[in-house]
Amino acid sequence: MPDTSYQEMINVKKQFFKTDGIQCFHAVQSFVKGEITPEQAHEIGMKLAEELWGDKFQVVVTTHLNTDNLHNHFVLNSVSFLDGKKFCNTKKDYAIMRKTSDRLCEEYGLNVLSQEEKYNKYATSSLYKELMKDSIDYAIENAKDYNEFIKILQDLGYVITDKNGTLSIRRDPYKRNTRIERQFGNKYSKENIYKRILEIQPIFPYSSNPMVLITRTYENYNKQRERHYKNKGSIAYLIYQYEKLFGISTERALKSNITKMTPELIAEIKKMDEYSNQARFLTKYNIKTEQELLDFEKSAYERINPLKSKRENLWKKYKRAKTDEEKQVIENEIVELSKQITPITEEIKHCNNIKQRVDKIKQYQLHEQIKQEKVQFDKEQEKNRKDKNKAR
């Protein structure tokens, strides 16, 4: 019901102990000006929602009349009321939605987008933007300078437009350029990309061969995993059991098509790399309990804050420098300081990510405990019922 839709969605999330992460998904269905009535638009929207999600997910459908083009908004609960599974927003889901919408519109005698128009429309979709952002971050983290940053993006299949102090990129078959600072914020301005490249300085030299990245990541993960796995009272053991239970496999990327580095493959490697680094972090500092994790995080902030203040002052000094020689000296100081800051930043990130994963595991354990208690209660009730029947 519209008036209670928010609380109804929240209740489903609480029922399956999945209140974190992405809360909802949003989609829009637009119609050509003047070719449809509001009632027809809403009818089509309801049919689309029922056909795509009605048997598993709660959906709110609204028809907006406030623009020249009538359009429907869909807000989809990320957690299924049927089995508690999360909705996975993939290219396949987008294609099915597009195909279903086109078919319904054609049944009503309405216009649909041409194939080329679909490509340009998809270029603004959230998945495309997410993959693009991952690619940019990957290029920044693996480039030793700005020129190599551009080369890495080109290796990933992006077309780069760099002029008038702005950077725009796109990837075939999409035709529309995306100005990355406008899309992703000030952190992605040319100046700040240059600063981030200088501050990060990659640990490993860039390689366009995906197997180099996958092998390094996978081997590191398994090596650290085996060293920490035997300690059954540790956070690491808890996490690994959780991964095993839900079939989270870091081998997935090995099964991917590795003939060419792609944004999709980067997303898989990024996930594997995160697990690998977390395992290495827990092993390196022998962190076994949540309190030890919290204590480490506190000490990390105490170490990093003065270093960041010092680096910020160097950047201010860099802006005031009048010669290239002065700037180069300051850049070298920034690089050396960043070598101290970067590993601490990564450690703080690991602390946050591990805490989130542990919280999720605790929610799952509580859910399982409640289920087992209910099963036991039902058994006792059934036994009592049978005993009463025998007594009669």
N, C-alpha and C positions, 0 to 999 in steps of 0.2 A: 504494500500500500504506500502511496506517495508520502503521506504524512509521517509514517513510521519506518520508511525505507532505511534510513541511516542506522537506527537501533537494530533493525532486523539483520542487517549485514554484520554489525558488530557482534550480535549474538551468535551468528554462525562462526565467526573468527574465534570467539571465546570457547565455543563448543569443541573446536578442534585444536585449541591451544596454538593458534596461528595469528597472533595479533601484531606481529612485527612485519618488517619489509614493506613491499608494495601493497597498498591498501585497496586500490581500485584501478581499473583500466578505463580509458576514455576513447570513444570513437565518434566520428561525425559523418553523417550521410546528407549530402547536399543535392538540391534539385534545381533545374534551370528555371529562371524567372518566368512566371506567368503560365507555366504548363501544368500546374497541379494545385489542388485546393489543400488547405491545412488538414482537413479531415483525411484526405487520401494520403498525404505525407505521413501522418501519424499511423494510419493503417498499415502502410508499407513498413514503417519502422518497427511496429509491433510484430509483424510477420517475420521480419529479419531477426529480431531478438529471440523470438520463440524458436525459430528454426536452428539458429546457431548455438544458443546457450540455454534455452528454456528448460532442458531436462537436467541441467547440472548447476547453473549459476544464477544468482539473483541479478536482475538488470533493471535499471530505471531508464525509461524511454521518455524523452521530452521533445516536443516539436516547437521550434522557435520561429516567431513571426516578426522578429525585430530587424530583419535585413531584407534586401531586395530578393534574395534567394531563400526560400523556405528550406529549413534544414533540421534534421533530427540529431539529438545528442544521446549517446548511450553511455551509461556509467555501470560498469560490470564489477561485481565483488570479486576480489582476487582469490577467494577461498570458496570451493564448491560446497553447497548445502547437502549434496548427495553423499560424497565420500571424503570431504575435507582436503582434497588435492588442490594445489595451487594452479591457477590458470597460467599457461605458458604462451607468451605472445611471440610467435615465430613468423617467419616469412610465409609459411604454409597457412597459418591462421589468417594472415592478411589477405592472401590470395583467395582463400575460401570465402571470406567476407565480401571481397570485391566481386567474385563470381556470383555469389548468392544475391547481392544487391542488384547487380546488372540484370539477372534473370527476373527478379521481382519487378524491376522498373520496366523491363520489356513487356511483361505480362499486362502492365497498366498502360502500355503504349507510350512510354517516356523515353527520352534520349539517354544514352550512356556514353561514357568517355571512350575515345579511340585508344588504341594500344599505346601510341606515343604520348597521349595526354595522361594515361595511367602511369607511365614511367615518370613523367614530370611531377605528378601528384604524389607518387610514392617517395620522391626525393625529399619531401618534407615530413615523412613519417618518422615516428619516434625510434623505430628500429634502425633505420638508416642513420639517423643522427647519433644514436648510441654507438654504432660501429665506427662512425667517423671520429667521434670523440676518443674512443679507445685507440684508434689508429694514430691520432695526433699525440696522445699521451705516450704511446709506444715509441713514436719517432723522437719525441723529446727525451725520453729516458735512455735511448740507445744511440743518440747522435753526439759526436764530440764537438760539433760546431753547427752553425745555422745551415751551411751548405749541405752537410750530411743529413740534417733534418729534412730538407727538401727532397733529397735523393731517396730517403727511406719511404716517404709518402709516395713518390713516383714508383718505387718498387712495388708498393701495395696497390698500384693501379689508379692513383689519384692524379687528376689534372690540376696543376697549381697555377694560380694567377696572383702574382706578387707585384703590386704597383701602388703608387701614391700612399705608401705607408700602411696599406691594408693587405691582408692575406685571405684569398678565397680559394676553395677547393671543390671539386666534384669528382664523381666516379662513374664511368660508363656502366650502364646505358643511360644514366640520368643526365639531363641537359642543363639543369639549373645550378649555378654556382652558389656556394654557401660561404658567406663572410664569417669566418670562425669567431672573431671577437664579438660580433653582434649576436651570434647564435649561442656561444658558450660562456660569454662574460669576459671581463677585463683580464682575467688570468691568461687568456689566449690572444692578447694583443701581441703584435710583433715584438715590442719592447720586452714584454714579460716572458714571451717564449725564449727570447735571447737570454734573459736573466736565468730562467729555469734550466736551460741547457748548460749554461756556465756553472750553475750551482750544483747540478746533479752529477755531471761527468760519469759516463757509464763505466761499470766495473768490468764488463766484457766488451770486446770490440764487436761492432755491428756485423752481422752476417745475414745475407738474404736467404740462406739455406734454412728452412724450417727445422730440419732434423737436428741441427746444432742446438737450437733452443729447446726442442722437445727432449732430446737426450740428456742435456745438462739438467733440466728441471726434473725430469722423471727419476733420474739416478740419484740426485740430491734428496728428493723426497723419500724414496725408498730406503736410502742409507740411514737418514736421520730417523725415519719411522721405526726401523728395526732396532735401533739403539735405545729408543725410548719406549718401545711397545711392551717390554717385559714388566715395567713398573705399573702394576694394575691399580695403584692408588693415585696415579697422576692425572692431570688434565689431558695430557696427550693420549693416554689410554682411552679415556672417556670419549674423546673426539674420534679416534680411530674406530672404536666399536660402533659409533654412530654412523660413520661413513660406510662401514661394512654392512650394517643393518639396512641402510637405504640404498645400497648399491652405488655409492658415489665412487667412481673409478677415475683415477688420474691417468689411466691408460687410454681414455677416450680419444685424446688428441692424436695418439699414435695411430688410431684407425682412420683419422681424417685424410682427406686428399692433400698430400704434402708436396705435390708437384709445383705448387706456387703458394707463396705467402699471401694470405687473404685476411681482411678484417675479422671474418668469422673464426679463422684459425687463431688469430691473435687473442680473441676472447677466450678460447679454450686454453691456450697457453697461459694467459693471465690468471685464470682460475687455478690451474695446476701449479703455477709459480707461487701463488699465494699460499697454498697448502704446503708446498716445499719449504718456503721461508718460515712459516709458522712452526713447522716441525724442527727446523734448524735452530730457531730462536729458543724454543722450549728446552732443547737439548743443551745448547750452549750455556744457558744460565741456570740449568737444572731446576726449572720452575715446575713445581708439582701441585701446588694448591692455589686456590683463588686469592688467598691473602698474600702469598708470595708474588702473584701477578700484580696485585694492586700496589704493593710496596715498590715493586720494580718500576711501575708506571709513574709513581710519585717522584722517585729519584730521577727518572728520565726527564721529566719536566723541569726539575731543579737544575739539571745539567744543560738543557737545551736553551732555556730562556735567555741567559746572558750571552750565549753564542749568537742567537738570532738578533739580539739588540746590536751587537757589535757589527754583524754583517749588514744590517740596515743602515748603520752609520757610514759604512764603507760605500754603499750605493749612493748615499747623499753626497759623499765626497767625490764619487765618480762623476756625478752630474755637474759638479762644479769644476772638474778638471778641464784645463784649457788645451792640453797637448795630448797627442796619441800616446806618447811615452808615459805620461802620468797615468792615463787611463789603463795602459797595459800593466803597470805596476800594481794598480788597485785591483784589476781583474785577477791577477795572480794571487793577491791576498784573499780575495773572495773565494777563489777556487780552493785554496788551502783551508780556509775556515769552513767551507761547505763540506769538505771531506770529513770534518768532525761532526757537522750537523746532520748530514744525510743518514748515517746509520742510526742515530738516535731517533730521528723522525720515523724511520722504518720500524724501530722497536716499539714506539708509541702506537703506531698503526696496528702492529701485531697484537698488542695488548687489547686494543679496542675490538678488533675483529674476533679474537679468541673469546673475549667476554661475551660477545653477541652469540657466538656459536655455543658456548656453554649454557647460556640462558635458554637457547632453543632446545638443547638437549634436556635440560631440567624440565621444561614444559612438556616435552615428549614423555619423559619418565613419569611425571605426575599423571599425565593422561593414561599411560599404560597401567599405572598403579590403580587408578580409579576404575579402569576397565576390568582388571583382575578382581578387585573387591566386589564389583557388581556381579561378575561371574560366580564368585564364591557365595555371595548373598543369594543369588538365584538358585544355586545348588542346594543351599540350606533350606530355602523356601520350598523347593520341590520335595526335599527329603521330609520336611515337616508335614507337607500335604499328604505324602504317601503313608507316613506313620499314622496320621489321623484316619485315613481311609482303612488302614489295617485294624485300627482300634474299633471302628464301627463294625 
